[in-house]
Amino acid sequence: MKGNRIAIAPYVLIAPAQLLVIALIFVPALYVLFLSFHTSSFGQAPIFVGLQNYVAILSDGYFWRALTNTVIIILIVVHLEIVIGLGMALLLASWTRWRPALLAIILAPYAVTEASAVVIWRFLFEPQMGAVGQALTALGLPTLEWAVEPMHGLIMVALLSVWLHLPFTFIILYAARLAIPTDLYEAGAIDGATPWQQFRRLTLPLLLPAMLIAMLFRYIFAFRLFSEVWLLTGGGPARTTEVSAVYLYLEAFRYHSFGTASATGWLLVLASFGLAYVYLRSIYKEMFRGQA
Amino acid sequence: MAKRKSLRISSLFKALAMLAVCVWSGLPIALIFISSLKLPRDIFASPPSLFFTPTFDNYARLWAEAGNIFQGLFNSLIVTIGTMSLAVLVSLLAAYAYSRYRSRWLSVSAFFLIAIRLIPPIVITIPLFPAVNALGLNDTHFILIILYTAFFVSLGTFVMRTFIDQIPRELDEAAIIDGASRLQVISKVILPLSAQGIVAVAVFIIVYAWNEFLFAFIFTSSFAKTAPLALAELNDSFDGVQWGVVFAAASVQLVPILLFIIMTQKYLVAGLTAGATKG
């Protein structure tokens, strides 16, 4: 009797968390898989169409455009973040004065909602009057016409995303840097290592795992990019700055084509799991180690 | 001699780099707040006016012309507090179970919890939107609270677990020998001792729920519309004409959460490191 109660207790404790996740994420996600093989719209019973939705989106130019934009933005944003974030982490780690205040300034963009970030960046890059717009003109450089030029729109989205998500990348690298024991550097200094050698042989290899984790998470989260694009360009002009999530949104909520939206959604899910495969496998191995 | 000179140059270089970092991270935010206190003619003054008489005109106009931003702030507050309470409670219970018990099924469920978090939120809106409408939950605080909790519970659970793991099991066992139930152990022993972890998780949830846009955009329209959504609509409708009012709106949404982050940055750092490495 007592043994029985002990065996049940943990399942009762995890039940609320599991039920929420199952009801609101797992079951809907499975239903999206089901819908992706059907045509469906408001008030219409799903009709089985096999792979037709996948064929439809894969032969849709807008889908490929959105996917290309997504990949371009991810490649720019994530790698810029890693490089700048690493620089910032090493800079702050070698800094002793006002560290809490500097940390607060660096973390500040974490508090900013996408809606505010868009206000800020529209203001700064306003072509005629904005501070950056004026500075670019003064330097004889072209301003960012993000509302007109698709490429400029994507650059704005990328800049804004880097700004918004840098605190996340920074803090992971900063914490990893602080975790490196100082005597390693002292030993390096005694052996006569130059700062560059210390960075190449010591800092970089020891930070590599943290860099991979930060990159992985940013890849997965950048893949769902929606709000920045939606609020800045709405996917326009003429659907040229759409990303995958915006494409999905338009299919589902503007054209009410739940089938093709679901097919897009399921491809997003597969891509996310594909990106996370190595990470999930290592977690799985760690968890089930020593259990038959 | 030469070494000292190169040292001075490198510290000058470092100082300049740090200045650049501060300008990049902090100036855009400072600019919004400062500009919200300027008259329209000063906002785009060239060169930028450093000295001006602060005015609350923009805030007065915000109150008079776009008052629904304040309703939005109130809705955000309800959703944030609701999400925080529910997610902390649910995560604490699950984290305790994962910290103190071992079984194959528990490992399976923990793995499930981590994996499910990888599903992009927008995907599940496709079937949820009609379901939420059918249940009459559209445009309610409740739907946002449970959705936010569902997406936050795995991070919350595993961050909290790293903190509970540090509490010696002997304390639980002593309490149980004294006749405490599991729930009493959690509320009387674990809760006070894992306060740090609870605050770390709460900080994340508060920032997330206060700022979330996508679910609010899809599932609310008027009654439960949150502040980020109201702000985005204001920014769109004014189309750059009434910048001062938009800045005032952005400031009232941003300043409270910014102060909150500054006050709790210690926990944010602790939680982010625990969360990023533990799943």
Interface residues (C-beta under 8 A of the other chain):
Chain A: A7 A9 P10 Y11 L13 I14 P16 A17 Q18 L20 V21 A23 L24 I25 F26 P28 A29 Y31 V32 L35 F42 G87 M88 L91 L92 S94 W95 P100 L102 L103 A104 I105 I106 L107 A108 P109 Y110 A111 V112 T113 E114 A115 S116 V118 V119 I120 W121 R122 F123 L124 E126 M129 G130 A131 Q134 W163 L166 P167 F168 I171 I172 Y174 A175 A210 I213 A214 F217 I220 F223 R224 F226 S227 W230 L231 A245 L248 Y249 A252 F253 F258 A261 S262 G265 W266 L268 V269 S272 F273 A276 L280 I283 Y284 M287 F288 Q291
Chain B: K14 A17 M18 V21 C22 W24 S25 G26 P28 I29 L31 I32 S35 F44 S46 P48 L89 V90 S91 L93 A94 Y96 A97 Y98 R100 Y101 S103 R104 W105 L106 S107 S109 A110 F111 F112 L113 I114 A115 I116 L118 I119 P120 P121 I122 V123 I124 T125 I126 P127 L128 F129 P130 A131 I146 L147 T149 A150 F151 V153 S154 T157 R182 V207 W210 N211 E212 F213 L214 F217 I218 A227 P228 L229 L231 A232 N235 G240 W243 V246 F247 A250 Q253 L254 I257 L258 F260 I261 I262 Q265 L268 V269 L272 T273 A276 T277 G279
